[in-house]
Amino acid sequence: MNFTGKTVIITGAGRGIGAALAREFSARGAIVALADLDKDEVRAVALEIGGSAYVCDVTIEQDIQRLVARVQAELGEIDIFFSNAGICRGEPDHAASATNATWQACWEVHVMAHVYATRAVLPAMIARGDGYLIQMASAAGVLNQIGDTAYSTTKHAAVGLAEALAITHGNQGIKVSVACPQYVATEMLGYDDPAQANGLPGVLSPQDLSQRVADAMEAETFMILPHPEVAEYMEFKASHYEKWLGSMRNLRAKIITKLGNTKLTEMHKWI
Ligand SMILES: NC(=O)c1ccc[n+]([C@@H]2O[C@H](COP(=O)([O-])OP(=O)(O)OC[C@H]3O[C@@H](n4cnc5c(N)ncnc54)[C@H](O)[C@@H]3O)[C@@H](O)[C@H]2O)c1
């Protein structure tokens, strides 16, 4: 797959990873449609790269349908839908302690948004025999994020959805990828400036992450692992599940000793 001349929609493109992906795809020659809840942020990034900005709440199916219809009318057929928007709210106490509202929000942003995007673009892609669906999951979707059960569970569901799409539509010319990065220096992890993470092992800048994702998309890789060590952790988990669970329990205990229960999602600053 070559980005030149391809029309790509990216959700959650107002900042962080989505904005970095928009910059990277634009630099590789794509026509970029940036969508986000935040009107001002998404307009600023679009202005910077010469893309088009759209306000869209990915949890509302009509918003996604309107987004797709507008992009088709203004920029042409959609070649790539990058469903990137995500949220991370943590949990106050035990593994089921996040509120029902948090669980529902994670389900809607991390799973249903991808379903809505697929419904909106897939029929035209199948008719053309060409198209690319990509979803931003997380290493939490193939391993687990200590301290955020709703995030981990719904990111696992996103990986399952991407697998089903690849199995069902891979022979119809539809390319499918799922990206499962570990830590990236964005506001989601409390970074206003990616430079604050310089030197922290295992934490990528959004720019480096985007280059790795774009390279993997050009190679049409299904499982995109921008942190190569995640592949090793997945292999260990698959072949030694009990040991993997034990090592995650030990890691959690060490982090709680160091940071306390309330700061589990800041573990990337400590590991
Ligand atoms: N930062 C990390 O360490 C990391 C690691 C693995 C995966 N991810 C995933 O990468 C994606 C991007 O994360 P990020 O770090 O850039 O986060 P971020 O919080 O910096 O940016 C998320 C963007 O998504 C937008 N958004 C949130 N809900 C939305 C909605 N309902 N509709 C439209 N837009 C919405 C926000 O306005 C924001 O612009 C997420 O799916 C996240 O789960 C992040």
PDBQT file of the ligand as one rigid body, heavy atoms in Angstrom, charges set to zero:
ROOT
HETATM    1  N1  LIG A 301      -0.686   7.142  24.646  1.00  0.00    +0.000 N 
HETATM    2  C1  LIG A 301      -0.452   5.845  24.794  1.00  0.00    +0.000 C 
HETATM    3  O1  LIG A 301       0.464   5.439  25.548  1.00  0.00    +0.000 OA
HETATM    4  C2  LIG A 301      -1.255   4.827  24.029  1.00  0.00    +0.000 A 
HETATM    5  C3  LIG A 301      -0.784   3.489  24.017  1.00  0.00    +0.000 A 
HETATM    6  C4  LIG A 301      -1.520   2.532  23.317  1.00  0.00    +0.000 A 
HETATM    7  C5  LIG A 301      -2.653   2.894  22.631  1.00  0.00    +0.000 A 
HETATM    8  N2  LIG A 301      -3.093   4.194  22.663  1.00  0.00    +0.000 N 
HETATM    9  C6  LIG A 301      -4.310   4.514  21.931  1.00  0.00    +0.000 C 
HETATM   10  O2  LIG A 301      -4.012   5.479  20.935  1.00  0.00    +0.000 OA
HETATM   11  C7  LIG A 301      -5.176   6.264  20.660  1.00  0.00    +0.000 C 
HETATM   12  C8  LIG A 301      -4.826   7.736  20.753  1.00  0.00    +0.000 C 
HETATM   13  O3  LIG A 301      -4.357   7.986  22.073  1.00  0.00    +0.000 OA
HETATM   14  P1  LIG A 301      -3.554   9.306  22.495  1.00  0.00    +0.000 P 
HETATM   15  O4  LIG A 301      -2.482   8.859  23.402  1.00  0.00    +0.000 OA
HETATM   16  O5  LIG A 301      -3.250  10.131  21.307  1.00  0.00    +0.000 OA
HETATM   17  O6  LIG A 301      -4.685  10.005  23.383  1.00  0.00    +0.000 OA
HETATM   18  P2  LIG A 301      -5.033  11.546  23.617  1.00  0.00    +0.000 P 
HETATM   19  O7  LIG A 301      -5.916  11.578  24.808  1.00  0.00    +0.000 OA
HETATM   20  O8  LIG A 301      -3.807  12.379  23.618  1.00  0.00    +0.000 OA
HETATM   21  O9  LIG A 301      -5.882  11.931  22.305  1.00  0.00    +0.000 OA
HETATM   22  C9  LIG A 301      -7.113  11.306  22.065  1.00  0.00    +0.000 C 
HETATM   23  C10 LIG A 301      -7.902  12.126  21.055  1.00  0.00    +0.000 C 
HETATM   24  O10 LIG A 301      -9.142  11.437  20.825  1.00  0.00    +0.000 OA
HETATM   25  C11 LIG A 301     -10.209  12.382  20.883  1.00  0.00    +0.000 C 
HETATM   26  N3  LIG A 301     -11.440  11.715  21.294  1.00  0.00    +0.000 N 
HETATM   27  C12 LIG A 301     -11.727  11.129  22.478  1.00  0.00    +0.000 A 
HETATM   28  N4  LIG A 301     -12.990  10.686  22.482  1.00  0.00    +0.000 NA
HETATM   29  C13 LIG A 301     -13.511  10.975  21.259  1.00  0.00    +0.000 A 
HETATM   30  C14 LIG A 301     -14.775  10.782  20.659  1.00  0.00    +0.000 A 
HETATM   31  N5  LIG A 301     -15.801  10.210  21.330  1.00  0.00    +0.000 N 
HETATM   32  N6  LIG A 301     -14.972  11.188  19.388  1.00  0.00    +0.000 NA
HETATM   33  C15 LIG A 301     -13.960  11.799  18.706  1.00  0.00    +0.000 A 
HETATM   34  N7  LIG A 301     -12.745  12.028  19.222  1.00  0.00    +0.000 NA
HETATM   35  C16 LIG A 301     -12.532  11.634  20.492  1.00  0.00    +0.000 A 
HETATM   36  C17 LIG A 301      -9.744  13.433  21.896  1.00  0.00    +0.000 C 
HETATM   37  O11 LIG A 301     -10.460  14.662  21.744  1.00  0.00    +0.000 OA
HETATM   38  C18 LIG A 301      -8.245  13.535  21.578  1.00  0.00    +0.000 C 
HETATM   39  O12 LIG A 301      -8.003  14.497  20.568  1.00  0.00    +0.000 OA
HETATM   40  C19 LIG A 301      -6.231   5.794  21.657  1.00  0.00    +0.000 C 
HETATM   41  O13 LIG A 301      -7.074   4.848  21.060  1.00  0.00    +0.000 OA
HETATM   42  C20 LIG A 301      -5.405   5.144  22.756  1.00  0.00    +0.000 C 
HETATM   43  O14 LIG A 301      -6.140   4.199  23.487  1.00  0.00    +0.000 OA
HETATM   44  C21 LIG A 301      -2.406   5.163  23.340  1.00  0.00    +0.000 A 
ENDROOT
TORSDOF 0
